[in-house]
Amino acid sequence: MPEEKPTEQSDVAEDAESETSEVYASRKEQRYPISSYTPVAYDNLEAAPESEAHPDTGTGGRFRELSLPKVPKLRHVVGPSAIMLGASLGSGETLFWPHLVASYGWGLYWLFLAAVCLHFVINTEIQRWTLATGESVFRAFERVHPVLPLAMLVGGFISLGWPGWAASAAQIGAQGLGLGTYDVAGVDIVGWRLFGIALMVFIWVTYQVTPLMYNVVESLQLVLVALSIAFTLLLFVLIGSLDVLISVPGSLTEVGDYSPVGTIAVLVGALAYAGAGGYLNLSQSLWIREKGYGMGRYQGRIKNPFAGDDPETVHEDGFTFTPDTQNLKRWRGWWRVTQLEHLLTFLLGLLLVTTVLVVIAVSQAPGATSDAVDMWLIEIAPSVGGFTTSVIYVTLFLALFTTEYAIIESFVRNSSDIIYELYGREAGWSLPRLFWGLLTVFCGWGIFILTLPISISDPFGLLVVGAAMSGLLMWPYIVIVQLVNTVRLPEHTMPGWGRIVAMWVAAAFFGYFSVLLIGTGLATRLGLQAFAVQTTVLGSAPGGYALWAICLLVQAYTMYRVGRAKVAADGTVTDAATAKGWFS
């Protein structure tokens, strides 16, 4: 009898090891050098039954059934959030938040902390549909109504269509290099414009060096982000204040005087760019599909159409998995590594870079009165001089160029997916050719704008306008993402109550500041005082109260629909709790 115990223990250990091997990929099975793709015989797959255990198809076709891929190690899925971090570095982290806190006090910093945490939830919720189905978030929107992704496309162009980041990066780079005015074909062209054109050409060329275009974006962004962080830390060593950094917790109640009318656009832009912001956030869906997250591994990636490699198919209707024990455990594992990748790369990276730069700005330019760019170049750089000034120029240039690179990548990838799904697929277009064409047109558009003989004396003003528009775009899609992820996903993949409440808070947060921006803009820019709003709501003009009422109605409707869907789904999938993990 005593000899049976080790045998039983051995059997249990073997069973546990076997179960683990069916959920997590072994070292031999890891195939995530940069991105991963598993082609499938799509037409031979069974269509998922129309049951509560599978996503609601809406106005689209039925999903095909496949097992969820095994869960890789965290280090094999790092990438999408690094690109998102790069998109954020030259906006909120380098410009908006250091300027706001230096000008008005540490009391505004808590808004940054709140916005960063909300961006973490929003971004991972944007990833959820793709992780569960392999479809992009835009395809999910299309299943609700085709006008939704089209509206995102229009909003994206309005907020990102002007190369403000390229202009800012070029001006800073040219100033640091001492570039002047040059004669080109008998025409005098300012050096920073030539430098900006060179940057746009460089970005376009990088996409031509590899068949799989996502790979070069991820690799280059990882390098740029690493350099940006390194120079930020070097700058802190040179002119940062350890005393100011230590005193941050006790300084969060210090708020200086500021006019909501004068700063609301900057503040809304800063809140949006506490992450990448606006249209850029939606790219998380496409980047994790290119990387091969979850069911996205069965969807093809966009290759350079002129590289000679065979194209990979992006199927119109995605995939779903049967909620058996194995798949439920795999979903829990996927959700864990997805959150960790975003937490450790994006969220912590934002907190580190922004806090360091805010401390430098507060210690070197307290009560700054100029805009964010001039604060660094006119108030701080000349006062420190020498090598430190060079570090400031390099830090700003890297941050702005990294952001411009990510903006071009994001806009082109998002827009090509929307156009292809709404029109191109039925018309017989090639998605890779559409992507390459939009990339060429968008880079060409940026070059055209930079060559126009128009004065861009206030590049930060262009950034504020784009940032504010990005903030306005976030409110509606936060609402739509909530509805898609709860009303259309089954119990085992829909968000838990903690995330639902967090998304309610995010919608209310961005809804509130969107109403402030719209009302203030109508009253001060267009002279429509009937729409004037107050930060306390009370005391707003009649039109302002109407704006607040719309915001409240949208919030109430969203909470009702999401809450009802969550309650109705309870108990519809056997063992759904097996799929739930930390902050599901």
C-alpha positions as CSV (number, residue, x, y, z in Angstrom):
1,M,0.0,0.0,0.0
2,P,2.7,2.6,0.8
3,E,4.1,2.1,-2.7
4,E,0.8,3.3,-4.3
5,K,1.1,6.8,-3.0
6,P,4.1,7.9,-5.1
7,T,2.3,6.3,-8.1
8,E,-0.8,8.4,-7.5
9,Q,1.3,11.5,-7.0
10,S,3.1,10.8,-10.2
11,D,-0.1,10.3,-12.1
12,V,-1.4,13.6,-10.8
13,A,1.8,15.4,-11.8
14,E,1.6,13.8,-15.2
15,D,-2.0,14.9,-15.6
16,A,-1.2,18.4,-14.5
17,E,1.8,18.6,-16.9
18,S,-0.4,17.2,-19.8
19,E,-3.1,19.8,-19.0
20,T,-0.5,22.6,-19.0
21,S,1.0,21.5,-22.3
22,E,-2.5,21.7,-23.9
23,V,-2.9,25.3,-22.7
24,Y,0.6,26.8,-22.9
25,A,2.9,26.5,-25.9
26,S,6.1,24.7,-25.3
27,R,9.5,26.1,-26.2
28,K,9.5,24.1,-29.4
29,E,6.1,25.4,-30.4
30,Q,6.9,29.0,-29.8
31,R,7.0,30.7,-33.2
32,Y,6.8,34.4,-32.3
33,P,10.1,35.9,-33.5
34,I,8.1,39.0,-34.5
35,S,4.6,37.9,-35.6
36,S,2.9,34.6,-36.2
37,Y,0.4,33.2,-38.6
38,T,-1.3,29.8,-39.1
39,P,-3.1,29.4,-42.4
40,V,-6.3,27.4,-42.4
41,A,-8.6,25.7,-44.9
42,Y,-11.3,28.3,-44.3
43,D,-13.9,26.8,-46.6
44,N,-13.6,23.4,-44.9
45,L,-14.3,24.7,-41.4
46,E,-17.6,24.3,-39.8
47,A,-19.7,27.4,-39.3
48,A,-20.4,28.2,-35.7
49,P,-24.0,27.5,-34.6
50,E,-26.1,30.5,-33.8
51,S,-26.1,30.0,-30.1
52,E,-25.3,32.0,-26.9
53,A,-21.9,30.3,-26.7
54,H,-20.7,32.1,-29.8
55,P,-20.5,35.8,-30.8
56,D,-23.6,37.5,-32.2
57,T,-23.0,38.0,-36.0
58,G,-25.0,41.2,-36.2
59,T,-25.3,42.2,-39.9
60,G,-22.2,40.1,-40.9
61,G,-21.7,36.5,-41.8
62,R,-21.2,33.5,-39.4
63,F,-17.9,32.8,-37.7
64,R,-15.9,29.6,-38.3
65,E,-15.0,27.2,-35.5
66,L,-11.4,26.6,-34.5
67,S,-9.6,25.9,-31.3
68,L,-8.0,28.9,-29.6
69,P,-4.2,28.7,-30.2
70,K,-1.9,27.8,-27.3
71,V,-0.8,30.6,-25.0
72,P,2.8,31.8,-25.6
73,K,5.2,33.3,-23.1
74,L,4.9,37.0,-22.4
75,R,8.2,37.8,-24.1
76,H,7.0,36.4,-27.4
77,V,4.0,38.8,-27.6
78,V,5.8,42.1,-26.8
79,G,5.4,44.6,-29.6
80,P,2.0,46.1,-30.2
81,S,2.1,48.1,-26.9
82,A,5.6,49.3,-27.7
83,I,4.3,50.8,-30.9
84,M,1.5,52.4,-28.9
85,L,4.0,53.8,-26.5
86,G,5.9,55.3,-29.4
87,A,2.8,57.0,-30.6
88,S,2.4,58.6,-27.2
89,L,5.9,59.8,-26.5
90,G,5.9,62.9,-28.6
91,S,2.5,64.1,-27.5
92,G,1.3,63.9,-24.0
93,E,4.5,62.7,-22.4
94,T,6.9,65.2,-23.9
95,L,4.7,68.2,-24.6
96,F,1.2,68.4,-23.1
97,W,1.6,67.1,-19.6
98,P,5.0,68.7,-18.7
99,H,3.7,72.0,-20.0
100,L,0.3,71.8,-18.1
101,V,1.9,70.8,-14.8
102,A,4.7,73.3,-15.1
103,S,2.1,76.0,-15.8
104,Y,-0.7,75.2,-13.4
105,G,0.7,72.9,-10.7
106,W,0.9,69.3,-9.7
107,G,-2.9,69.2,-9.0
108,L,-3.4,68.4,-12.7
109,Y,-1.1,65.4,-12.6
110,W,-3.8,63.3,-11.0
111,L,-5.8,63.8,-14.2
112,F,-2.9,62.3,-16.1
113,L,-2.8,59.3,-13.7
114,A,-6.6,58.8,-14.1
115,A,-6.3,59.1,-17.9
116,V,-3.4,56.6,-18.2
117,C,-5.3,54.0,-16.1
118,L,-8.4,54.5,-18.3
119,H,-6.4,54.2,-21.5
120,F,-5.1,50.8,-20.2
121,V,-8.6,49.6,-19.9
122,I,-9.8,51.1,-23.2
123,N,-6.9,49.8,-25.2
124,T,-7.2,46.2,-23.9
125,E,-11.0,46.3,-24.5
126,I,-10.3,47.4,-28.0
127,Q,-8.1,44.2,-28.3
128,R,-10.8,41.9,-26.9
129,W,-12.9,41.4,-30.0
130,T,-9.8,40.6,-32.1
131,L,-8.5,38.3,-29.5
132,A,-11.8,36.4,-29.5
133,T,-12.6,36.4,-33.2
134,G,-9.6,37.4,-35.2
135,E,-11.6,40.3,-36.7
136,S,-10.6,43.9,-36.5
137,V,-12.5,46.3,-34.2
138,F,-13.6,48.1,-37.4
139,R,-15.2,44.8,-38.6
140,A,-17.0,44.6,-35.3
141,F,-18.2,48.2,-35.7
142,E,-19.4,47.3,-39.3
143,R,-21.4,44.4,-37.9
144,V,-23.3,47.0,-35.9
145,H,-23.7,49.5,-38.7
146,P,-21.4,50.4,-41.7
147,V,-21.5,54.1,-40.9
148,L,-19.6,53.6,-37.7
149,P,-16.2,52.6,-39.2
150,L,-16.7,55.2,-41.9
151,A,-17.2,57.9,-39.2
152,M,-14.0,56.7,-37.5
153,L,-12.1,57.1,-40.8
154,V,-13.3,60.7,-41.3
155,G,-12.5,61.5,-37.6
156,G,-9.1,60.0,-38.0
157,F,-8.2,62.1,-41.0
158,I,-9.5,65.3,-39.4
159,S,-7.3,64.7,-36.3
160,L,-4.2,63.2,-38.0
161,G,-4.3,64.5,-41.6
162,W,-2.0,67.4,-41.1
163,P,1.6,66.5,-40.5
164,G,2.0,68.5,-37.3
165,W,4.2,66.0,-35.6
166,A,6.5,65.8,-38.7
167,A,6.7,69.6,-38.8
168,S,7.5,69.8,-35.1
169,A,10.1,67.1,-35.3
170,A,11.7,68.7,-38.3
171,Q,11.8,72.2,-36.8
172,I,13.4,70.9,-33.6
173,G,15.8,68.7,-35.5
174,A,16.7,71.4,-37.9
175,Q,17.2,73.9,-35.1
176,G,19.4,71.5,-33.2
177,L,21.5,70.8,-36.4
178,G,21.7,74.5,-37.2
179,L,20.1,74.1,-40.7
180,G,19.4,77.3,-42.6
181,T,17.8,78.1,-46.0
182,Y,18.8,76.3,-49.1
183,D,18.4,76.9,-52.9
184,V,16.6,73.9,-54.5
185,A,16.1,74.3,-58.3
186,G,16.1,78.1,-57.9
187,V,13.7,78.1,-55.0
188,D,14.7,79.0,-51.5
189,I,13.5,76.3,-49.1
190,V,13.8,76.5,-45.3
191,G,16.0,73.8,-44.0
192,W,13.4,72.4,-41.6
193,R,11.0,71.8,-44.5
194,L,13.7,69.8,-46.3
195,F,14.4,67.9,-43.1
196,G,10.7,67.1,-42.7
197,I,10.4,65.9,-46.3
198,A,13.5,63.6,-45.7
199,L,11.8,62.2,-42.6
200,M,8.6,61.4,-44.6
201,V,10.7,59.7,-47.3
202,F,12.6,57.7,-44.7
203,I,9.4,56.4,-43.2
204,W,8.1,55.3,-46.6
205,V,11.4,53.6,-47.5
206,T,11.5,51.5,-44.3
207,Y,8.3,49.8,-45.4
208,Q,10.0,48.6,-48.5
209,V,12.9,46.7,-46.8
210,T,10.9,43.6,-45.7
211,P,8.0,41.5,-47.1
212,L,6.0,41.7,-43.8
213,M,5.6,45.4,-43.2
214,Y,4.5,45.1,-39.5
215,N,7.9,43.6,-38.6
216,V,9.9,46.6,-39.6
217,V,7.5,48.9,-37.8
218,E,7.7,46.9,-34.6
219,S,11.5,46.6,-34.7
220,L,12.1,50.2,-35.5
221,Q,9.6,51.4,-32.9
222,L,11.3,49.3,-30.2
223,V,14.6,50.9,-31.0
224,L,13.2,54.4,-31.1
225,V,11.3,53.9,-27.9
226,A,14.4,52.5,-26.1
227,L,16.4,55.5,-27.3
228,S,13.7,57.9,-26.2
229,I,13.6,56.4,-22.7
230,A,17.4,56.4,-22.5
231,F,17.7,60.1,-23.4
232,T,14.9,61.0,-21.1
233,L,16.7,59.3,-18.2
234,L,19.9,61.0,-19.2
235,L,18.2,64.3,-19.2
236,F,16.9,63.7,-15.7
237,V,20.4,62.9,-14.5
238,L,21.7,66.1,-16.0
239,I,19.0,68.6,-14.9
240,G,16.3,66.7,-13.0
241,S,15.5,67.3,-9.4
242,L,15.4,64.3,-7.1
243,D,13.8,66.5,-4.4
244,V,10.9,67.4,-6.7
245,L,10.4,63.8,-7.7
246,I,10.3,62.7,-4.0
247,S,7.8,65.4,-3.2
248,V,5.4,64.5,-6.0
249,P,2.8,62.6,-3.7
250,G,2.5,65.6,-1.4
251,S,2.2,68.1,-4.3
252,L,-0.9,66.6,-6.0
253,T,-3.1,69.2,-4.3
254,E,-1.3,72.2,-5.7
255,V,-3.3,73.7,-8.5
256,G,-2.5,77.1,-9.9
257,D,-5.0,79.5,-11.5
258,Y,-6.1,78.6,-15.0
259,S,-8.9,79.5,-17.3
260,P,-10.9,76.5,-18.6
261,V,-11.7,78.6,-21.7
262,G,-8.1,79.1,-22.5
263,T,-6.8,75.6,-21.7
264,I,-9.7,73.2,-22.4
265,A,-8.4,72.3,-25.9
266,V,-4.9,71.6,-24.5
267,L,-6.4,69.7,-21.5
268,V,-8.7,67.5,-23.7
269,G,-5.7,66.9,-26.0
270,A,-3.5,66.0,-23.1
271,L,-6.2,63.5,-21.7
272,A,-6.4,61.9,-25.1
273,Y,-2.7,61.8,-25.5
274,A,-2.1,60.3,-22.0
275,G,-2.3,57.3,-24.3
276,A,-1.8,57.4,-28.0
277,G,-5.2,59.0,-28.3
278,G,-8.2,59.0,-30.7
279,Y,-7.8,57.0,-33.9
280,L,-4.4,55.7,-32.8
281,N,-5.8,53.7,-29.9
282,L,-8.0,51.7,-32.3
283,S,-4.8,50.4,-34.0
284,Q,-4.3,48.0,-31.0
285,S,-6.8,45.7,-32.6
286,L,-4.9,45.5,-35.9
287,W,-1.4,45.3,-34.4
288,I,-2.3,42.3,-32.2
289,R,-3.8,40.6,-35.2
290,E,-0.6,41.2,-37.2
291,K,1.3,39.9,-34.2
292,G,-0.8,36.7,-34.0
293,Y,-2.7,37.2,-30.7
294,G,-5.4,34.6,-30.0
295,M,-7.8,33.9,-32.9
296,G,-5.9,36.6,-34.9
297,R,-3.3,34.0,-35.5
298,Y,-5.6,32.5,-38.2
299,Q,-5.9,35.8,-40.1
300,G,-3.3,36.8,-42.7
301,R,-0.9,39.6,-42.3
302,I,-0.3,42.5,-44.7
303,K,2.7,42.0,-46.9
304,N,4.5,44.3,-49.3
305,P,2.8,43.6,-52.6
306,F,6.0,44.1,-54.5
307,A,8.2,41.9,-52.4
308,G,7.4,38.7,-54.3
309,D,6.0,36.7,-51.3
310,D,2.6,35.1,-51.6
311,P,-0.2,37.2,-50.0
312,E,-1.9,36.0,-46.8
313,T,-5.7,36.0,-46.7
314,V,-7.6,38.2,-44.2
315,H,-11.0,36.5,-44.0
316,E,-14.1,38.7,-44.0
317,D,-15.8,36.7,-41.2
318,G,-13.6,35.6,-38.3
319,F,-13.4,32.7,-36.0
320,T,-14.8,31.5,-32.7
321,F,-13.9,28.6,-30.4
322,T,-16.1,26.1,-28.6
323,P,-16.1,26.9,-24.9
324,D,-14.7,23.6,-23.6
325,T,-12.4,23.4,-20.7
326,Q,-9.2,23.5,-22.7
327,N,-10.3,26.6,-24.7
328,L,-11.6,28.4,-21.6
329,K,-8.2,27.9,-19.9
330,R,-6.4,29.1,-23.0
331,W,-8.6,32.2,-23.1
332,R,-7.7,33.0,-19.5
333,G,-4.0,32.6,-20.4
334,W,-4.3,34.8,-23.5
335,W,-6.1,37.5,-21.6
336,R,-3.4,37.4,-18.9
337,V,-0.5,37.8,-21.3
338,T,-2.3,40.5,-23.3
339,Q,-2.9,42.6,-20.2
340,L,0.6,42.0,-18.9
341,E,2.2,43.1,-22.3
342,H,0.2,46.3,-22.2
343,L,0.7,46.9,-18.5
344,L,4.5,46.4,-18.5
345,T,5.2,48.0,-21.9
346,F,2.7,50.8,-22.4
347,L,1.4,51.8,-19.0
348,L,4.7,51.7,-17.0
349,G,6.5,53.2,-19.9
350,L,4.1,56.2,-19.9
351,L,4.3,56.7,-16.2
352,L,8.1,56.6,-16.3
353,V,8.7,59.0,-19.2
354,T,6.0,61.4,-18.3
355,T,6.8,61.7,-14.6
356,V,10.5,62.3,-15.4
357,L,9.8,65.0,-18.0
358,V,7.2,66.7,-15.8
359,V,9.7,66.8,-12.9
360,I,12.3,68.4,-15.2
361,A,9.8,70.9,-16.6
362,V,8.5,71.9,-13.1
363,S,12.1,72.3,-11.7
364,Q,13.4,74.2,-14.8
365,A,10.4,76.2,-16.0
366,P,7.9,76.7,-13.1
367,G,4.9,78.8,-14.1
368,A,5.8,78.4,-17.8
369,T,3.9,81.0,-19.9
370,S,4.9,79.9,-23.4
371,D,3.5,76.9,-25.3
372,A,5.0,73.4,-24.8
373,V,7.5,73.5,-27.6
374,D,8.8,77.0,-26.7
375,M,8.9,76.0,-23.0
376,W,11.6,73.4,-23.9
377,L,13.4,75.3,-26.6
378,I,13.2,78.9,-25.3
379,E,12.8,78.7,-21.5
380,I,14.7,75.5,-20.6
381,A,17.4,74.8,-23.3
382,P,19.2,78.2,-23.2
383,S,19.3,78.2,-19.4
384,V,21.1,74.9,-19.2
385,G,23.4,75.2,-22.2
386,G,26.2,73.0,-23.6
387,F,25.8,69.3,-23.7
388,T,22.5,69.3,-21.9
389,T,20.9,71.5,-24.6
390,S,21.9,68.9,-27.2
391,V,20.3,66.2,-25.1
392,I,17.1,68.2,-25.0
393,Y,17.0,68.5,-28.7
394,V,17.7,64.8,-29.2
395,T,15.1,63.8,-26.7
396,L,12.4,66.0,-28.3
397,F,13.3,65.0,-31.8
398,L,13.2,61.2,-31.0
399,A,9.9,61.6,-29.2
400,L,8.2,63.6,-32.0
401,F,9.7,61.4,-34.8
402,T,8.6,58.2,-33.0
403,T,5.1,59.6,-32.7
404,E,5.0,60.7,-36.4
405,Y,6.2,57.2,-37.5
406,A,3.4,55.6,-35.4
407,I,0.8,58.0,-36.6
408,I,1.5,57.2,-40.3
409,E,1.5,53.5,-39.5
410,S,-1.7,53.7,-37.5
411,F,-3.6,55.9,-39.9
412,V,-2.7,53.8,-43.0
413,R,-3.3,50.5,-41.3
414,N,-6.7,51.5,-39.8
415,S,-7.9,53.3,-42.9
416,S,-6.9,50.5,-45.3
417,D,-8.8,48.0,-43.2
418,I,-11.9,50.2,-43.1
419,I,-11.9,50.9,-46.8
420,Y,-11.2,47.3,-47.7
421,E,-14.0,45.9,-45.5
422,L,-16.6,48.5,-46.6
423,Y,-15.8,48.6,-50.3
424,G,-12.5,47.0,-51.4
425,R,-13.3,43.4,-50.7
426,E,-16.4,43.4,-52.8
427,A,-14.7,45.3,-55.5
428,G,-11.9,42.8,-55.7
429,W,-9.2,45.0,-54.5
430,S,-6.0,43.6,-52.9
431,L,-5.6,44.6,-49.2
432,P,-1.7,44.8,-49.4
433,R,-1.9,47.0,-52.5
434,L,-4.5,49.2,-50.8
435,F,-2.2,49.5,-47.8
436,W,0.8,50.3,-49.9
437,G,-1.1,52.8,-51.9
438,L,-2.5,54.6,-48.9
439,L,1.0,54.7,-47.3
440,T,2.4,56.3,-50.5
441,V,-0.5,58.8,-50.7
442,F,-0.4,59.7,-47.0
443,C,3.4,60.2,-47.0
444,G,3.1,62.2,-50.3
445,W,0.4,64.3,-48.7
446,G,2.7,65.1,-45.8
447,I,5.4,66.1,-48.2
448,F,3.0,68.3,-50.2
449,I,1.9,70.1,-47.1
450,L,5.5,70.7,-46.0
451,T,6.4,72.2,-49.4
452,L,3.5,74.6,-49.5
453,P,4.6,78.3,-49.0
454,I,2.4,78.7,-45.9
455,S,3.7,79.8,-42.6
456,I,3.8,77.3,-39.8
457,S,4.9,79.6,-37.0
458,D,2.9,77.7,-34.4
459,P,3.4,74.0,-34.8
460,F,2.2,73.3,-31.3
461,G,-1.1,75.0,-32.3
462,L,-1.5,72.3,-35.0
463,L,-0.8,69.6,-32.4
464,V,-3.4,71.0,-30.0
465,V,-6.1,71.0,-32.7
466,G,-5.3,67.4,-33.7
467,A,-5.1,66.3,-30.0
468,A,-8.5,67.9,-29.2
469,M,-10.1,66.2,-32.2
470,S,-8.6,62.9,-31.0
471,G,-10.2,63.5,-27.6
472,L,-13.6,64.1,-29.1
473,L,-13.3,60.9,-31.2
474,M,-12.7,58.8,-28.1
475,W,-16.0,59.3,-26.4
476,P,-18.2,57.7,-29.1
477,Y,-16.0,54.7,-29.7
478,I,-15.6,54.0,-26.0
479,V,-19.4,53.7,-26.0
480,I,-19.4,51.5,-29.1
481,V,-16.7,49.2,-27.8
482,Q,-18.6,48.6,-24.6
483,L,-21.7,47.6,-26.5
484,V,-19.9,45.4,-28.9
485,N,-18.0,43.5,-26.2
486,T,-21.0,42.9,-24.0
487,V,-24.0,42.7,-26.2
488,R,-22.3,40.7,-29.0
489,L,-19.7,38.5,-27.2
490,P,-20.7,35.3,-25.3
491,E,-20.4,35.0,-21.5
492,H,-16.9,33.5,-21.4
493,T,-15.2,36.2,-23.5
494,M,-17.2,39.3,-22.5
495,P,-15.7,41.6,-19.9
496,G,-16.3,41.1,-16.2
497,W,-18.1,43.6,-13.9
498,G,-14.8,45.3,-12.9
499,R,-14.0,46.2,-16.5
500,I,-17.6,47.1,-17.3
501,V,-17.6,49.7,-14.5
502,A,-14.2,51.0,-15.6
503,M,-15.5,51.5,-19.1
504,W,-18.5,53.3,-17.7
505,V,-16.1,55.6,-15.9
506,A,-14.1,56.1,-19.1
507,A,-17.2,57.0,-21.1
508,A,-18.3,59.5,-18.4
509,F,-14.7,60.9,-18.1
510,F,-14.2,61.6,-21.8
511,G,-17.9,62.5,-22.3
512,Y,-17.5,65.2,-19.7
513,F,-14.4,66.8,-21.2
514,S,-15.9,66.5,-24.7
515,V,-18.9,68.5,-23.7
516,L,-16.6,71.1,-22.1
517,L,-14.6,71.3,-25.4
518,I,-17.6,71.5,-27.6
519,G,-19.5,74.0,-25.5
520,T,-16.4,76.2,-25.0
521,G,-15.6,76.1,-28.7
522,L,-19.1,77.1,-29.7
523,A,-19.2,79.9,-27.3
524,T,-15.7,81.4,-27.7
525,R,-14.8,80.5,-31.3
526,L,-18.2,80.9,-33.0
527,G,-19.7,83.4,-30.6
528,L,-22.7,81.1,-29.8
529,Q,-23.0,82.0,-26.1
530,A,-26.2,80.0,-25.8
531,F,-24.0,76.9,-25.7
532,A,-21.6,78.1,-23.0
533,V,-20.9,75.5,-20.4
534,Q,-19.5,75.5,-16.9
535,T,-17.1,73.0,-15.4
536,T,-19.6,72.5,-12.5
537,V,-22.5,72.0,-15.1
538,L,-24.6,74.4,-13.0
539,G,-24.7,77.9,-14.5
540,S,-24.4,76.7,-18.1
541,A,-26.4,78.4,-20.8
542,P,-29.5,76.7,-22.2
543,G,-27.6,75.2,-25.1
544,G,-24.9,74.1,-22.7
545,Y,-27.5,72.3,-20.5
546,A,-28.7,70.6,-23.7
547,L,-25.2,69.3,-24.3
548,W,-24.9,68.0,-20.8
549,A,-28.3,66.3,-21.2
550,I,-27.1,64.5,-24.3
551,C,-24.0,63.3,-22.5
552,L,-26.2,62.1,-19.6
553,L,-28.6,60.3,-21.9
554,V,-25.8,58.5,-23.8
555,Q,-24.2,57.4,-20.5
556,A,-27.5,56.2,-19.1
557,Y,-28.3,54.2,-22.3
558,T,-24.9,52.7,-22.4
559,M,-25.0,51.6,-18.8
560,Y,-28.5,50.1,-19.3
561,R,-27.7,48.1,-22.4
562,V,-24.3,46.9,-21.1
563,G,-25.7,46.0,-17.7
564,R,-28.7,44.2,-19.1
565,A,-26.6,42.2,-21.5
566,K,-24.2,41.2,-18.7
567,V,-27.0,40.0,-16.4
568,A,-28.8,38.2,-19.3
569,A,-25.5,36.3,-20.2
570,D,-25.0,35.0,-16.7
571,G,-25.2,31.2,-16.7
572,T,-25.6,30.8,-20.5
573,V,-22.2,29.1,-20.9
574,T,-21.2,26.1,-18.8
575,D,-18.1,26.6,-16.8
576,A,-17.6,30.1,-18.1
577,A,-15.9,31.0,-14.8
578,T,-12.9,28.9,-16.0
579,A,-12.1,31.6,-18.5
580,K,-12.1,34.3,-15.9
581,G,-8.8,35.6,-14.4
582,W,-7.4,38.8,-13.0
583,F,-9.4,41.8,-14.1
584,S,-11.2,39.8,-16.8
